[in-house]
Every structure is written in structure tokens, then in C-alpha cells.
Amino acid sequence: MGVYPIGSRPTGNARARVTASPIHLPDAAATEAFGASLAAIMRPGDVVTLTGDLGMGKTSIARGLLAALGLAGEAPSPSFPIVQPYDPPEVTLPVLHVDLYRIEDPAEMAELGLDEALSDALLIVEWPDRAPGYWPHALSLTLTAAPDGGRILTADVPASWKPRWPI
């Protein structure tokens, strides 16, 4: 049996993933700031999945992260194009911001070409539940409503991310 930080609990294979202590994000600015704090630990090949109901702040986290990677101006939600690419010099590393909300069949994933891009780019994926099991090694962030109107963020941290977490 492993030893886990206070407030963390093993999920699935105890050596593979740990659910970190929840983080309270009181408002949209805090949600974007959390996204910005992720930028320092991102590398090409990383996948960050963002789960939560509509309006929970998934795109706000992505916008904060993209801004911290150098994107000038506000990043649009990729709901309609599904994949919004960002390349240097616009950002410090290649990023694909993916919104799977309109994906109805996981078989559609092959058409997006994300597997080919993964080795060279950071993937930020909203609505990953539309493609279950597609990114088992992703840093999985889930946002839920807090009683005070803010958000509660829970991180499911895979083994490969443990040296970089918590941020």
C-alpha cells in the first residue's frame, strides 16, 4: 500500500493515478489564473483534459493557459472548428485546443488527426467524455459548482505527472 499526501486518495491502479485535493476557484479570474499557472509545467506531448458542465470554466482554464504561453488576445472557444491550433511564435509551444462537445461518435476522433499531432504539441481537450479512454495518461481536471458560486477543481494526476504536481 502506498503513502499518499493528506487529502489525496488513490484511484484505479494506486501507482498510476492520484486524485489531488480539491482546489476552490472563487471566480472567473481565479479560474483563468489557475490555467496560467499550468503553463510552467507544460511540454509537447502533454494532454490536459477539462471536464465539467456548460459554464463551469473549462474554456477559462484553457484561455489562462494559452495567455501564459504567450497568446495575445482572448482565445476563442473551439466549439465550432472543434480543433483550434496555436503555433510559435504565437505561443511558446505548439498547442491544439480541442472541444469535443459536438462529437457524437468516438469513431469521429480519427478524422481530427490528434494522434499525429500529439508528439509535437500540447493538447487541451474539453469534453473528453465524448471520447472515453482516449487519453489515459492525461492530466484530468474536473470543474464543479461550489456553493458560493465559484468552482471546485479536482485533478486526477497520472504517474507521469506526479513529479510536476502540485503546481
Protein Blocks (a to p, Z undefined) as FASTA:
>chain_A
ZZddehiacehjfklpccddddddfbfklmmmmmmmmmmmgcehiacddeddehilpmmm
mmmmmmmnopgcjdddfklnopacdddfkbmbdcddddfklpmbfklmmmnommmmmmmp
ccddehkllmghklmmbccddddddfkopacddddddfklmmmpcZZ
